Amino acid sequence: MGFVFGHVWQRPGLTRRERRIITVASVALDDSPVPLQTHVRSALHSGDLTKEEMDEIVLQFAAYYGFAKGEALADAVEKAWATMPG
């Protein structure tokens, strides 16, 4: 955890927003719901990605990786969006 969040996320080569996009797509490949939900929620709650951008990521991801994984990502987005304040 210290390496990922203390080193990788702090590197200057990509913005935090770009890293969020890559991370969301990467965890969507895995069958681990907790990292998927956590990273999607963090991306939305931080303001790094909008709901509209997340919906486009879902569509792009599903087109290239498949409907089932895309649906899991879409579900995570909807759950995270439902927890957004105000």
Number of C-alpha atoms within 10 A of each C-alpha: 7 8 9 9 10 10 10 14 16 14 11 8 10 12 12 15 14 12 16 20 18 12 17 24 20 13 19 27 17 11 11 10 13 11 16 23 22 14 21 29 23 16 24 20 16 11 11 16 19 14 15 9 13 21 15 12 19 23 18 14 22 19 11 9 14 13 15 10 17 22 16 19 28 22 14 21 22 17 14 20 17 11 11 10 6 4
